[in-house]
Amino acid sequence: MSDEKAQTPPDRLSVNPRSPHFDQESLERGIGIRFKERVRTDVEEYSISEGWIRVQAGKTVDRKGQPLTLKLNGPVEAWFEDLGDDPPVAKKD
């Protein structure tokens, strides 16, 4: 992994261990997400290149007990919170 790639989060990431986009190492570093110019702390999954985030739909769960999520479209930016106050930001160019 190159230094630049290690400085910015992956293009797509999920907090659900069942997802193929789950990455424990990245999540342990702490991920900051800005969606439509607002910092969000309730993001379950995001994709920078596709421009969307998934957030929980209240306390609603599916028949398997997994939380239902809503997909919101818009510009997404992500950064590692362990890099301090001015970290490199991953965003769609």
N, C-alpha and C positions, 0 to 999 in steps of 0.2 A: 504494500500500500504506500503510495507516495505521501510526502509531507502535506501537500495541499489537500489531498483527499482525507487525511487524518484530521485536518483542521475544520472541515465542514461535514455536517451530517449527511447520511445517505439520501438519495432522491426520494425514496419511499420508505416509510418506517411505521410499524404497528406496535402497540403495547400488548397485544394479545399473543400469548405464547403459542397458540395454535396457528397463527398466521405465518405464511412463508416469508413475510417481510419483518418478522420479529428479530431484533438484534439486541441481546442483553447487554453486550459491551457498550454499545452506543447509548442505550437508555440509562446505564449506570453513570455516564458522564453528565447526564442532564441535557435535555433538548429544549431550547426556547423556540416558540412558534409565533410568528406574526401572520395573521390572516386578515386581509382587507384593512391594513394599517392598524390593527388592534392585536395586542399580545394576548394569546389564548393559553389557558392552563388546563382546558378540558378536552384536549384532542386525543382521540383514540388511535387514529391513523392519519397519515398525510401522504400526498404525492405532489412534489414541487413541479415536475415537468407537466403533469396533467392538470394542475391547478385546482386541487380539492383537499378538504379535510373531512374526517368523520368524527362526529361527536355523539355522545349518548343521548337518546331520546327520553329524557327523564328517568324514571325508575322502571320503565317498561322492559320486560324480558321476553324472549321467544320461548317456545315450548321446551327447549333444552336448558333454559335458565341463563342463556347468554343475553347480555344487554342489547337492545335494538339501537341502531345508530342511524343518524341522518348524514347524508353526504351534502356538503356545502361547497359550491364552486366559487373560485376567486383566486387572487394572487396569494401564494404561500411563500414565506421565507422561514428558514430554520438555521439555528446556530447551536453550538455546544456551549452550555452555560459554564463549564469548568475552565473556559479560556479567558474569563475576566469580563471587564466592562465594554470592550470594543473588539469582539470576536469576528472572524470572517463569517459572512452570511451566505448561505446557499439559497439562491433564488433563480427563477426562470429568467433567462436573458431576453 
